[in-house]
Amino acid sequence: MRASTVPATTVGAALAAQVVPAVTVLPGVRLRFFPRLSGRGSPGHVALTFDDGPDPVSTPLFVEALAAHRIRATFFLLGSMLARAPELGLDLAAAGHEVAVHGWGHRNLLLRGPRATYRDLARTHELIGAVTGRVPRFFRPPYGVLSAAALIAARRLDLTPVLWTCWGRDWTRSATCASVLDTLLDGLGGGGTVLLHDSDCTSAPGAWRASLAALPYLLDECLHQGWQVGPLGEHGRPGYRRPGPGLPGPAAARRRPVHPVRTTAR
C-alpha cells in the first residue's frame, strides 16, 4: 500500500502563506499599508537603526561617532557576529544603545521552514540576552524579507518586526558619503526609521565607511528639522518600549554643517 501524499493544493496554500508577508519588502506596499511595520513613530522623532554587526573593525567607530553627538540607536545584531565578538555587544548595551535581533546568519528566511526559522531567531535572542543582559524587543529579517514562519517565530519570542522608511543603499561598492546622504534624504521625514549598516560582513568591503562619513550630516539634518533621534524604544508608538537610561538627546546648540558636495564622474 502506497503512503498517502499531501494534496498539491495544500502544498500550494502553505507555500503561498509563507511567501505573502514578503510583499512588504516593496516600499510602496509597506509604507502605504503597513506603517507600523515600516517603523512609523512620533512625528517629532526619527529612529536610527544599524544592521549586520557587531563588527570589531567598524562598530566601535559608529559607537564613537554616536557618543560624540550624544545619540543612541538600535543595533540589529547577527548572532554569528556577536558570538565572535561578545564584548562589542556588551559595549553597545553599556553605551545605552538598544540591541535587537537580525537573525543568526544573514540568510533569506523566505527559504527556511518554521523550525529552522524559529531556531535561528531563538538562538540569536538567547545570545543577545546572555551577552548584554538586555531582552531584545525588535526583529528585522535579513534583506527585509519576512515570511509567515518568521512572523510566527517573532510572536513566540515576543519580538516586534520593524523594517524601515528610508535607507542609504550603503552596502554597495559604489556607495559614497554623498550618495548615502542623498538617498537617505529622499525618504527622510519625522516619524521615520532610518536603516544603515555598521558592518560590511554581507556588503562590499569597506562599504561601511560611506555610512560612517554620512552619519554626522544625517544627524545634523534631523536637528535642523527639529526631530529628535534615538532608538526604536523611544519612537513613541504602541509596541515601542522605552529602554533604560542612557545618553541624552542631541545638543540643540550644534551648528549645521554643510552637506558633502555631490560630484559627477568625469
Secondary structure by P-SEA (a helix, b strand, c coil): cccccccaaaaaaaaaaaccccccccaaaaacccccccccccccbbbbbbccccccccaaaaaaaaaaacbbbbbbccaaaaaacaaaaaaaaaabbbbbbccccccccccccaaaaaaaaaaaaaaaaaaccccccbbbcccccccaaaaaaaaaabbbbbbbccccccccccccaaaaaaaaaacccccbbbbbbccccccccccaaaaaaaaaaaaaaaaaabbbbbcccccccccccccccccccccccccccccccccccc
